[in-house]
Structures are given as structure tokens and as C-alpha cells.
Amino acid sequence: MNQYLITTIQLAGLGQLVLVLASVAIPKCLQWNEGLAGLRPLLRQMFWTYALYVTGVHIFAGVLSLFAASELLNGSFVSTAVCVLMTVWWGARVMIQFFFFDNSDMPNTLFNKLAEIGLVMLFIFLTGVYTWAVVVNLN
């Protein structure tokens, strides 16, 4: 098995767990409380529910990648399916970043700009890692 790819998947796992930790700051940086205040309670609750679901997927993928990287490369249907899921998950996130998000009302701070660059680089890295894992699994 390709030890370099195993290590890269483990780094991807670590990156996702760091993302989860960093996500604690996102509501404050993007002023979610102010933005969500005008929503009806159900919509606000749904927003937070979806945010927690996304966080859960990041934790799951991060732990799986960090501690079971070689299992993600064993060529089985499940390992291939998980890698395809993560490729689509992160690839969609990259596309959303470039073609859907309107960042014009994001607080214009150096921290926010650097954080956005770092996040986009992480999303591209994760897409590439899991794409590579899919290719290895299919061969």
C-alpha cells in the first residue's frame, strides 16, 4: 500500500478535525447571531441543525481518515464509496465557494480574508486527497 497516500489521508483527517475546532470561531467572525436574529425560530433551529450535521460529517471523516487511512485504501466497495462521498462532499464545497457564495457582506478584516484563503486551500487539498484515494481504490 502506498505509505505516502496513507500519510496524506491522515493529514486530511487532521485537517478536518482542525476545521471542526476552527469552526467554533466562525459564528462570531461572521456575526451569525445578528444575521439569524430576524429568522423565524424554526428556520433558525434548522440552520443550527444543518450546521451540526455538517460538523458531524467533518468529525466522522476526520477520525476515519486519521485512524483508519489504510482501511480507506483497501479497494473494497465501502472504502471506495466513502472516498467517493468525501470527494463529492469537498468538491461540492469548492464549487459552492467559487460559484455560489456571495462574500460581499463578510466583515472585511485581515483575519477573515486569511481564514477564507486557508479554508479554500484546505477544501481543494481534501478534494484532491480523496480523489486520489478513489483512483487508487479503483485500480
C-alpha positions as CSV (number, residue, x, y, z in Angstrom):
1,M,0.0,0.0,0.0
2,N,1.2,3.5,-0.8
3,Q,2.5,4.8,2.6
4,Y,2.7,8.4,1.1
5,L,-1.0,8.3,0.4
6,I,-1.8,6.8,3.8
7,T,0.1,9.7,5.4
8,T,-1.7,12.2,3.2
9,I,-5.1,10.8,4.1
10,Q,-4.1,11.1,7.8
11,L,-3.2,14.7,7.2
12,A,-6.6,15.2,5.5
13,G,-8.2,13.7,8.6
14,L,-6.2,16.0,10.9
15,G,-7.2,19.0,8.6
16,Q,-10.8,18.1,9.0
17,L,-10.5,17.9,12.8
18,V,-8.7,21.3,12.9
19,L,-11.5,22.7,10.7
20,V,-14.0,21.5,13.3
21,L,-12.1,23.2,16.1
22,A,-11.7,26.4,14.0
23,S,-15.4,26.3,13.2
24,V,-16.1,27.4,16.7
25,A,-14.9,30.9,15.7
26,I,-17.0,31.1,12.5
27,P,-20.3,32.2,14.1
28,K,-18.5,35.1,15.8
29,C,-16.4,36.1,12.8
30,L,-19.4,36.1,10.5
31,Q,-21.8,37.6,13.1
32,W,-24.3,34.7,12.9
33,N,-26.3,35.9,15.9
34,E,-27.1,39.2,14.2
35,G,-27.8,37.5,10.9
36,L,-30.0,34.8,12.3
37,A,-31.9,37.1,14.8
38,G,-34.5,38.0,12.2
39,L,-35.3,34.5,11.2
40,R,-38.4,32.6,12.5
41,P,-37.5,30.2,15.3
42,L,-38.0,27.1,13.0
43,L,-35.6,28.4,10.3
44,R,-33.0,29.4,13.0
45,Q,-33.3,25.9,14.5
46,M,-33.0,24.3,11.1
47,F,-29.9,26.4,10.3
48,W,-28.2,25.2,13.6
49,T,-29.3,21.6,12.9
50,Y,-27.7,21.6,9.5
51,A,-24.6,23.2,10.9
52,L,-24.3,20.4,13.4
53,Y,-24.9,17.8,10.8
54,V,-22.1,19.2,8.7
55,T,-19.8,19.3,11.7
56,G,-20.7,15.7,12.5
57,V,-19.6,14.6,9.0
58,H,-16.4,16.5,9.4
59,I,-15.7,14.8,12.7
60,F,-16.6,11.4,11.2
61,A,-14.4,11.8,8.1
62,G,-11.6,13.3,10.1
63,V,-11.5,10.5,12.7
64,L,-11.9,7.8,10.0
65,S,-9.1,9.3,7.9
66,L,-6.8,9.9,10.8
67,F,-7.1,6.5,12.4
68,A,-8.2,4.2,9.5
69,A,-6.4,5.6,6.5
70,S,-5.2,2.2,5.3
71,E,-8.8,0.9,5.5
72,L,-9.9,3.7,3.2
73,L,-7.5,2.3,0.6
74,N,-8.3,-1.4,0.7
75,G,-10.2,-1.4,-2.6
76,S,-13.5,-2.6,-1.1
77,F,-16.8,-1.3,-2.1
78,V,-17.3,0.5,1.2
79,S,-13.8,2.1,1.2
80,T,-14.3,3.3,-2.4
81,A,-17.8,4.6,-1.6
82,V,-16.6,6.6,1.4
83,C,-13.8,8.1,-0.6
84,V,-16.2,8.9,-3.4
85,L,-18.5,10.5,-0.8
86,M,-15.7,12.6,0.5
87,T,-14.6,13.6,-3.0
88,V,-18.1,14.8,-3.8
89,W,-18.5,16.4,-0.4
90,W,-15.3,18.5,-0.6
91,G,-15.5,19.1,-4.4
92,A,-19.0,20.5,-3.9
93,R,-17.7,22.7,-1.2
94,V,-15.1,24.1,-3.5
95,M,-17.7,24.7,-6.2
96,I,-20.0,26.4,-3.7
97,Q,-17.2,28.6,-2.6
98,F,-16.4,29.9,-6.1
99,F,-19.9,29.8,-7.8
100,F,-22.5,30.4,-5.1
101,F,-21.2,32.2,-2.0
102,D,-21.6,36.0,-2.0
103,N,-18.9,37.2,0.4
104,S,-19.6,40.9,-0.2
105,D,-21.1,41.3,3.3
106,M,-18.5,39.3,5.1
107,P,-16.8,41.6,7.7
108,N,-13.8,43.0,5.9
109,T,-10.9,42.0,8.3
110,L,-7.5,40.7,7.5
111,F,-8.2,37.7,9.7
112,N,-11.4,36.8,7.7
113,K,-9.6,37.2,4.4
114,L,-6.7,34.9,5.5
115,A,-9.1,32.4,7.0
116,E,-11.1,32.2,3.8
117,I,-7.9,31.6,1.8
118,G,-6.8,28.9,4.2
119,L,-10.2,27.3,4.2
120,V,-10.4,27.2,0.4
121,M,-6.9,25.7,0.2
122,L,-7.9,23.1,2.7
123,F,-11.1,22.3,0.7
124,I,-9.0,21.9,-2.5
125,F,-6.5,19.7,-0.7
126,L,-9.2,17.5,0.7
127,T,-10.9,17.1,-2.7
128,G,-7.6,16.1,-4.2
129,V,-6.7,13.6,-1.5
130,Y,-10.0,11.8,-1.7
131,T,-10.0,11.8,-5.5
132,W,-6.6,10.2,-5.4
133,A,-7.9,7.6,-2.9
134,V,-10.8,6.8,-5.3
135,V,-8.4,6.3,-8.2
136,V,-6.2,4.0,-6.1
137,N,-9.2,2.0,-4.9
138,L,-10.5,1.6,-8.4
139,N,-7.1,0.3,-9.7
